[in-house]
Amino acid sequence: MTVQEPTRNRTVLVLLDPATEVRSSALELFTIARSLGRVEAVTLEAPTVEVLAQLGAYGVETVHQAELPPSYQHDARHLPAVVGATLAAAVRLTDADVVLAPATFSAKEATALAAHRLGAGLIIDAAGVGETPDGRIVGTKRVFSGSWDTTSRVTTDVAILTVRANAVVPQPADAAVATEVEGFTVEVDGPVPTVVGRTPKERTAGRPSLEEAAIVVAGGRGTNGDFGPVTELADALGAAVGASRDAVFEGWFDQYIGQTGVTIAPRVYIGAGISGAPHHRGGMQASQVIVAVNNDPEAPIFEICDFAVVGDLAEVLPQAAAKIRAHRGE
């Protein structure tokens, strides 16, 4: 996706949740937002000084911080119903034309609730965002397990989109701006939600999350339970590690890529020992470059890959990792 200068005077709101860190996916949203109009952000908590400096570098002029009722504290502040009400209130406050949010499960639910409140057009899992000559917002996405590329045009006054990670390369603004924080009151209808349990999943140090990673190395049944070569190559590339559903069901890994698992769209996907069943392909076929390593030359994944390696992953992956480390001078 090519980022261009905005042609119309729009206000574009970007959901920033949490406000304590700015992930790569959020920087991508700010980059896209600048191509559409004036950029502002919405948060549920007070941003840190470091976050404000990053936002200024990406052209965010104003951060709208939600002021929720005292009963909405801690985890309850980030429930989709609360975030949806916050987005709707922020749109009404700023008269925003576009809302952009990351393509996480919670953000998808929150944006759907906000779209319902506003009567706005909603595009989920967009791989690119642009506009028509008459100024309508459009979102491109892959559907039917990556078999079709579609373009959807929003015909309502307000357009809301969740955008997949790796849609663009994050680019700071030509000139940094001073970012101001303004509070606004949010009323949430209905009873106060109660969080009865929460188990945070810690990120692996030095490795990006599977949903947002630009490079993913995934292992399947062909690993025979040994993910050592997979993680070795991922470490050399600074990549995330994933797995097929079969590998997770065998207890070899804890997170699988597929239609009912995590859907990804990295710039580079490397599948090792994965046959390429329709369920798995539905979760990764939107990848920009697909590399497959399999000792079966008839594996279905070879039908969709850009680069195919027929061989034993236990030999191929360590050799690739060694070459990459040597190239980087490690």
C-alpha positions as a printed Julia matrix, in Angstrom:
330×3 Matrix{Float64}:
   0.0     0.0    0.0
   1.4     3.41  -1.02
   0.89    6.27   1.42
  -0.16    9.52  -0.3
  -0.89   13.02   0.9
  -4.51   13.66   1.93
  -6.76   15.28  -0.65
  -9.56   16.27   1.72
  -9.86   17.95   5.09
 -10.88   14.94   7.17
 -10.47   14.15  10.83
  -9.18   10.62  11.35
  -9.37    9.04  14.81
  -7.02    6.19  15.7
  -7.74    3.91  18.65
  -4.73    3.71  20.95
  -5.35    1.03  23.56
  -3.4     0.58  25.74
  -1.96    4.09  25.99
   1.17    2.96  27.8
   2.95    1.78  24.65
   2.81    2.4   20.91
   3.05   -0.85  19.0
   4.12   -1.16  15.39
   0.51   -1.79  14.33
  -0.51    1.57  15.85
   2.31    3.38  14.04
   1.02    1.84  10.81
  -2.45    3.22  11.56
  -1.04    6.7   12.12
   0.84    6.44   8.84
  -2.36    5.49   7.01
  -4.35    8.16   8.83
  -2.02   10.93   7.63
  -2.81    9.93   4.04
  -6.5    10.55   4.73
  -6.58   13.73   6.8
  -5.79   15.3   10.18
  -4.73   12.68  12.72
  -6.06   12.42  16.26
  -6.05    9.55  18.77
  -8.49    8.12  21.31
  -7.29    6.52  24.54
  -8.84    4.98  27.63
  -5.95    5.97  29.9
  -3.45    8.8   30.23
  -0.57    8.44  27.75
   2.97    8.6   29.08
   5.47   11.3   28.12
   7.33    8.79  25.94
   4.11    7.84  24.13
   3.25   11.49  23.5
   6.68   12.04  21.97
   6.11    9.12  19.59
   2.64   10.35  18.68
   4.01   13.8   17.9
   6.63   12.29  15.63
   3.84   10.58  13.69
   1.76   13.72  13.29
  -0.88   13.14  15.97
  -2.17   16.58  16.91
  -4.6    15.7   19.71
  -5.16   12.77  22.06
  -8.72   12.46  23.37
  -8.59   10.73  26.76
 -11.84    9.15  27.94
 -13.19   10.22  31.32
 -15.31    7.26  32.4
 -17.59    6.9   35.44
 -15.67    5.94  38.62
 -17.23    2.46  38.55
 -15.32    1.68  35.33
 -11.84    1.0   36.6
  -8.93   -1.28  35.74
  -9.89   -4.13  33.4
 -13.46   -2.89  32.93
 -12.14    0.16  31.07
 -10.92   -2.0   28.21
 -13.96   -4.2   27.66
 -15.32   -3.95  24.09
 -18.61   -2.43  25.23
 -16.75    0.38  27.0
 -14.3     0.94  24.15
 -17.17    0.97  21.65
 -19.02    3.62  23.64
 -15.79    5.63  23.9
 -15.21    5.54  20.14
 -18.78    6.61  19.43
 -18.52    9.49  21.9
 -15.19   10.59  20.41
 -16.63   10.64  16.89
 -19.54   12.79  18.01
 -17.19   15.11  19.9
 -14.71   15.63  17.05
 -17.08   15.18  14.1
 -14.56   12.67  12.79
 -14.97   11.15   9.34
 -12.83    8.02   9.77
 -11.95    5.7   12.66
  -9.02    3.3   12.38
  -8.31    0.49  14.85
  -6.02   -2.55  14.97
  -7.46   -5.89  13.84
  -7.45   -7.5   17.29
 -10.41   -9.55  18.5
 -11.39   -6.95  21.11
 -11.01   -4.02  18.71
 -13.18   -5.74  16.11
 -15.97   -6.14  18.64
 -15.57   -2.58  19.93
 -15.65   -1.05  16.44
 -18.75   -3.09  15.55
 -20.52   -1.71  18.63
 -19.38    1.83  17.78
 -20.57    1.47  14.18
 -23.98    0.34  15.44
 -24.25    3.36  17.73
 -23.24    5.76  14.94
 -24.93    4.12  11.96
 -21.47    4.03  10.38
 -20.03    1.82   7.67
 -17.69   -0.87   8.99
 -14.89   -2.81   7.3
 -13.17   -5.53   9.31
  -9.64   -6.84   8.6
  -8.76   -4.35   5.87
  -5.39   -4.95   4.25
  -5.31   -1.45   2.75
  -7.2     1.84   3.09
  -7.7     4.51   0.45
 -10.31    6.73  -1.13
 -12.28    7.03  -4.35
 -12.1    10.11  -6.61
 -15.35   11.36  -5.05
 -13.85   11.1   -1.56
 -15.41    7.86  -0.29
 -13.26    5.67   1.96
 -12.44    2.22   0.6
 -10.88   -0.82   2.22
  -9.24   -3.73   0.43
  -9.17   -7.22   1.91
  -8.71  -10.86   1.04
 -11.64  -13.2    1.55
 -12.51  -16.89   1.12
  -9.18  -18.05   2.54
  -7.24  -15.63   0.35
  -8.88  -16.72  -2.89
 -10.42  -13.31  -3.69
  -9.17   -9.74  -3.37
 -12.07   -7.36  -2.71
 -12.54   -3.61  -2.46
 -15.35   -2.26  -0.27
 -16.59    1.35  -0.43
 -18.12    3.0    2.62
 -21.19    5.03   1.65
 -22.03    6.48   5.09
 -20.67    9.76   6.46
 -18.49    7.95   9.0
 -16.2     5.06   8.03
 -14.82    2.66  10.65
 -12.11    0.16   9.75
  -9.95   -2.35  11.56
  -6.67   -2.75   9.68
  -4.44   -5.8    9.67
  -0.86   -5.44  10.81
   1.79   -4.98   8.1
  -0.55   -3.07   5.8
   2.13   -0.37   5.4
   5.64    0.34   6.62
   5.41    2.85   9.51
   6.74    6.27   8.51
   7.1     9.3   10.81
   5.64   12.6    9.66
   7.85   15.02   7.74
   7.69   17.36  10.74
   6.84   16.46  14.33
   3.92   18.24  16.03
   3.12   19.12  19.62
   0.53   16.62  20.84
  -2.14   17.91  23.21
  -4.22   15.75  25.56
  -7.88   16.63  26.04
 -10.32   14.81  28.29
 -13.91   14.05  27.32
 -16.79   12.49  29.21
 -18.09    9.08  28.18
 -21.42    7.69  29.35
 -21.79    3.91  29.08
 -25.32    2.56  28.89
 -26.33   -0.55  30.78
 -24.99   -2.22  33.92
 -21.35   -1.99  34.88
 -19.51   -5.02  33.47
 -17.61   -7.12  35.97
 -14.39   -8.87  35.03
 -14.5   -12.16  36.91
 -11.18  -13.51  35.66
  -8.22  -12.46  33.59
  -5.06  -14.33  32.62
  -2.54  -12.1   30.85
  -0.26  -13.81  28.35
   3.28  -12.56  28.61
   5.1   -11.82  25.39
   8.31  -13.67  24.65
  11.15  -11.24  25.3
  12.74   -9.98  22.12
  10.11  -11.53  19.86
   7.09   -9.79  18.28
   3.55  -11.02  18.81
   2.2   -13.46  16.26
  -0.67  -11.17  15.23
   1.54   -8.18  14.46
   4.84   -9.71  13.33
   6.3    -8.73   9.97
   8.0   -12.14   9.74
   6.51  -15.42  10.99
   8.11  -18.86  11.15
   5.56  -21.63  11.72
   5.98  -25.33  12.41
   3.61  -28.19  11.76
   3.28  -31.92  12.14
   6.53  -32.37  10.22
   8.49  -31.05  13.21
   7.57  -34.22  15.13
   7.3   -32.03  18.21
  10.79  -30.52  17.94
  10.32  -26.75  17.46
  14.04  -26.11  18.05
  14.85  -25.48  14.35
  11.74  -23.27  14.03
  12.63  -21.06  16.99
  16.29  -20.94  15.92
  15.35  -19.5   12.53
  12.82  -17.16  14.13
  15.48  -15.84  16.51
  17.87  -15.22  13.61
  15.17  -13.28  11.74
  13.63  -11.5   14.71
  10.39  -13.26  13.8
   7.35  -14.55  15.65
   6.74  -18.27  16.04
   3.47  -19.96  15.12
   2.16  -23.45  14.47
  -0.45  -25.42  12.6
  -3.57  -26.58  14.39
  -2.36  -30.2   14.41
   0.87  -29.19  16.16
  -1.08  -27.37  18.87
  -3.52  -30.25  19.31
  -0.52  -32.54  19.79
   0.63  -30.27  22.62
   3.79  -29.11  20.85
   2.91  -25.41  20.79
   0.3   -23.11  22.31
  -0.97  -20.9   19.46
  -2.03  -21.96  15.99
  -2.55  -20.12  12.71
  -5.8   -20.85  10.9
  -9.4   -19.91  10.22
 -10.42  -20.6   13.83
  -7.09  -19.54  15.31
  -4.86  -16.54  14.66
  -5.1   -14.98  11.21
  -1.92  -13.28  10.07
  -0.71  -11.18   7.15
   3.06  -10.81   7.62
   5.45   -9.55   5.0
   7.21  -12.93   5.09
   5.71  -16.26   6.19
   7.88  -19.39   6.48
   6.02  -22.66   6.96
   8.11  -25.67   8.01
   6.66  -29.17   8.02
   3.19  -27.81   7.26
   1.23  -29.54   4.51
  -1.04  -26.58   3.78
  -4.52  -27.79   4.76
  -7.38  -25.37   3.91
  -7.83  -24.46   7.59
  -4.22  -23.3    7.9
  -4.17  -21.58   4.51
  -7.19  -19.55   5.54
  -5.16  -18.03   8.35
  -1.94  -17.16   6.46
  -2.67  -16.91   2.75
  -2.77  -13.1    2.95
   1.0   -13.11   3.63
   2.97  -11.03   1.14
   5.72  -13.61   0.59
   5.24  -17.31   1.41
   8.17  -19.69   1.85
   7.47  -23.4    2.37
   9.84  -26.11   3.6
   8.55  -29.67   3.34
  10.01  -33.06   2.52
   6.91  -33.97   0.49
   7.13  -32.46  -3.02
   3.36  -32.95  -3.4
   2.46  -30.91  -0.29
  -0.52  -28.59  -1.04
   1.28  -25.59   0.45
   3.64  -25.62  -2.55
   0.68  -24.58  -4.71
   0.46  -21.16  -3.06
   4.05  -20.44  -1.98
   6.45  -18.01  -3.63
   9.53  -20.06  -2.71
   9.54  -23.82  -2.17
  12.24  -25.89  -0.47
  11.89  -29.66  -0.67
  13.92  -31.05   2.19
  14.16  -31.98   5.85
  13.32  -28.95   7.98
  15.73  -30.18  10.68
  18.56  -29.62   8.17
  17.21  -26.69   6.13
  16.19  -24.32   8.94
  19.48  -24.45  10.93
  21.43  -23.89   7.71
  19.25  -20.89   6.87
  19.65  -19.49  10.4
  23.44  -19.88  10.2
  23.57  -18.07   6.85
  21.44  -15.21   8.18
  23.6   -14.82  11.28
  26.75  -14.87   9.15
  25.29  -12.25   6.83
  24.56  -10.02   9.82
  28.03  -10.59  11.18
  26.89  -12.22  14.41
